[in-house]
């Protein structure tokens, strides 16, 4: 099972996990944002999605 670096960051920092293949990386995986259809997204949601797309490289 693969976990993202975000999911295991605390365990790595605490020494509970150790990275054994530091030069290996898996293929990238898509990230989806799900929100209710039929409504125009709020300004907060649009700002969040825009910031995440910028941060993650759309």
Secondary structure as UniProt FT lines:
FT   HELIX           5..14
FT   TURN            22..23
FT   TURN            37..38
FT   HELIX           43..56
//
